[in-house]
Amino acid sequence: MKKYLKISAVIVLILTVLIPYALSEKNDFSSEALSKYGSRGEEVRKIQKKLSEWGYYSGSVDGIYGTQTKNAVTYFQRKNGLTADGIAGPKTLAAMGISSSSSSSSSNSSNNVYLLARIISAEARGEPYKGQVAVGAVVLNRVDHPSFPNSIAGVIYQNGAFTALVDGQYDQPIADSAYKAARDALNGWDPTGGCIYYYNPSTATNAWIRTLPVYTQIGKHVFSKGK
């Protein structure tokens, strides 16, 4: 009887050690990059479509993660301050505005905060806090407007939409205040009252945007709802 109890105790001990380890191994595996060279599927297709729209990729949107897709991802990563390894891991997918098949709604929300904070920091660095929220609100107003892409990533990376993507500001570290401003904008604060355009009258070189009726001014930026 004592021998049986000892054996049972050993078995319980082994299971106590092995089960958590096996679960942790499973969790670690699920957190690995889903899309990389050789991958196939819908997520790869989404990556190719995004990169094609933004001018990083010129190949077929076929859902096959080949050399051309890897090179396009690497270029996107390099341009956006990410580790340029050609692997579409969580941070790269977040920067593209793509939710991985294993991500939750909370991680998707985190992706949106990250993207919005990055453009706020790039476009409104040095502006008053209300002005930073206002820039985030313009991005969100564009998402809801039929004339613009229907995602935060799509609005931000739309060709020619923001000068910060071409003048190097988008590659700079994100200001702490920009994260708070992004959350406030996502939570519904819109100091612009529904505007979809803004510019700095002192530096803007686009003649067309100067023709738009000004709705309000916050800091150095003036905001417009368009014509």
C-alpha positions in Angstrom: 0.0 0.0 0.0 2.8 2.4 0.9 4.6 1.5 -2.3 1.4 2.3 -4.3 1.0 5.7 -2.6 4.6 6.6 -3.3 4.2 5.7 -7.0 1.0 7.7 -7.2 2.7 10.7 -5.6 5.5 10.5 -8.2 3.0 10.4 -11.0 1.1 13.4 -9.6 4.4 15.3 -9.3 5.4 14.5 -12.9 2.0 15.6 -14.2 2.2 18.8 -12.2 5.5 19.7 -13.9 4.7 18.5 -17.4 1.2 19.9 -18.0 2.0 23.5 -17.4 5.2 23.1 -19.5 3.2 21.6 -22.3 0.6 24.4 -22.2 3.3 27.1 -22.2 5.0 25.4 -25.2 1.6 25.5 -27.0 1.1 29.2 -26.1 4.6 30.1 -27.2 4.0 28.4 -30.5 0.8 30.2 -31.1 2.5 33.5 -30.6 5.0 33.0 -33.3 4.8 34.9 -36.6 2.0 33.6 -38.7 3.2 34.9 -42.1 6.7 34.5 -43.4 8.5 33.1 -46.5 6.7 30.0 -47.6 3.4 30.8 -45.9 0.1 30.7 -47.8 -3.4 31.9 -47.0 -5.8 34.8 -46.5 -3.5 36.7 -44.2 -0.7 36.7 -46.8 -3.3 37.9 -49.3 -4.2 40.8 -47.0 -0.5 41.7 -46.6 0.0 41.7 -50.3 -3.1 43.8 -50.9 -2.0 46.4 -48.3 1.5 46.6 -49.6 0.3 46.9 -53.2 -2.1 49.7 -52.3 0.8 51.6 -50.7 3.3 51.0 -53.5 5.6 48.6 -51.7 4.5 45.5 -53.7 3.9 45.1 -57.4 3.4 41.3 -57.6 0.3 39.2 -57.7 -2.1 39.2 -54.8 -2.1 35.4 -54.7 -1.7 34.6 -51.0 1.7 33.1 -51.5 4.5 34.5 -49.4 7.4 34.4 -51.9 10.6 36.4 -52.4 8.8 39.4 -53.8 6.4 39.5 -50.8 9.3 39.1 -48.4 11.2 41.9 -50.0 8.1 44.2 -49.9 7.6 43.4 -46.2 11.2 44.1 -45.5 11.0 47.5 -47.3 7.8 48.4 -45.4 9.5 47.5 -42.1 12.6 49.5 -42.9 10.5 52.6 -43.9 8.4 52.3 -40.7 11.1 51.8 -38.1 10.5 48.1 -37.6 12.9 45.2 -37.5 13.6 44.5 -41.2 13.5 40.7 -41.2 10.9 40.2 -43.9 8.6 38.3 -41.4 5.1 39.7 -40.8 5.0 39.3 -37.0 2.6 41.0 -34.6 4.3 44.4 -34.8 4.4 44.5 -38.6 0.8 43.3 -38.9 -0.2 46.1 -36.4 1.6 48.7 -38.4 -0.3 47.5 -41.5 -3.6 47.5 -39.6 -4.0 43.8 -40.0 -5.4 41.7 -37.1 -3.8 38.2 -37.1 -6.0 35.2 -36.9 -4.9 34.7 -33.3 -5.4 38.2 -32.1 -8.2 39.4 -29.8 -10.3 42.5 -29.9 -8.1 44.0 -27.2 -5.0 43.5 -29.3 -6.8 45.0 -32.3 -7.6 48.0 -30.2 -3.9 48.3 -29.2 -3.0 48.2 -32.9 -5.3 51.1 -33.6 -3.9 53.1 -30.7 -0.3 52.5 -32.0 -1.1 53.5 -35.5 -3.1 56.6 -34.5 -0.5 57.7 -31.9 2.3 57.4 -34.5 0.6 59.7 -37.0 -0.4 62.1 -34.3 3.1 62.3 -33.0 4.5 62.8 -36.6 1.9 65.4 -37.7 1.3 67.2 -34.4 4.5 67.1 -32.5 4.8 70.4 -30.6 1.1 71.2 -30.9 -1.1 71.7 -27.8 -2.7 68.5 -26.5 -6.1 69.4 -27.9 -4.5 69.8 -31.3 -3.0 66.4 -31.1 -6.4 64.9 -30.3 -7.8 66.9 -33.3 -5.3 65.3 -35.7 -6.4 61.8 -34.5 -10.0 62.8 -34.8 -9.4 63.8 -38.5 -8.0 60.4 -39.2 -11.0 58.7 -37.6 -13.4 61.0 -39.4 -11.8 60.0 -42.7 -12.3 56.3 -41.8 -16.0 57.0 -41.6 -16.2 59.2 -44.7 -17.0 57.6 -48.1 -14.2 59.4 -49.9 -11.5 57.8 -47.8 -10.3 54.3 -47.0 -12.4 52.6 -44.3 -9.5 51.7 -41.9 -7.0 53.6 -39.8 -4.1 52.0 -41.6 -5.7 52.7 -45.0 -6.2 56.4 -44.2 -2.7 56.8 -42.8 -0.9 55.1 -45.7 -3.1 56.5 -48.5 -0.8 57.9 -51.1 -0.1 61.6 -50.5 -2.4 61.9 -47.5 0.2 62.9 -44.9 3.5 64.7 -45.5 4.9 63.1 -42.3 5.3 59.8 -44.2 7.7 61.3 -46.8 9.6 63.9 -44.7 10.9 61.5 -42.1 8.7 62.6 -39.2 6.8 59.3 -39.2 10.0 57.4 -38.5 10.7 59.4 -35.3 10.0 58.0 -31.8 6.3 58.4 -30.7 5.7 61.1 -28.1 4.0 59.8 -24.9 1.3 62.4 -25.2 0.4 61.0 -28.6 -0.7 57.7 -27.1 -3.1 59.5 -24.7 -4.3 61.7 -27.5 -5.0 58.6 -29.7 -7.0 56.9 -26.9 -9.0 60.1 -26.4 -9.8 60.4 -30.1 -10.8 56.7 -30.2 -13.0 57.2 -27.2 -15.0 59.8 -29.2 -13.4 63.2 -28.4 -13.4 65.3 -31.6 -12.3 68.9 -31.1 -12.7 69.5 -34.8 -16.4 68.9 -34.9 -16.2 66.4 -37.8 -13.4 67.9 -39.9 -11.6 65.7 -42.5 -8.8 68.1 -43.5 -6.2 70.2 -41.7 -3.1 72.2 -42.6 -0.7 74.7 -41.2 -1.2 78.0 -43.0 2.4 79.0 -42.4 3.9 76.0 -44.1 1.3 74.5 -46.5 2.3 74.5 -50.1 -0.8 72.8 -51.5 -2.9 75.5 -53.2 -6.1 73.3 -53.3 -6.3 72.8 -49.6 -6.1 76.5 -49.0 -9.4 76.9 -50.9 -11.3 74.9 -48.3 -13.5 76.8 -45.9 -11.9 76.9 -42.4 -14.1 75.5 -39.7 -11.9 76.0 -36.7 -8.2 76.5 -35.7 -6.4 74.6 -32.9 -2.8 75.5 -32.3 -1.1 76.1 -35.7 -3.5 73.9 -37.6 -6.7 75.0 -39.3 -9.4 72.4 -39.9 -12.0 72.0 -42.6 -14.9 69.8 -43.4 -14.3 70.2 -47.1 -16.4 71.9 -49.7 
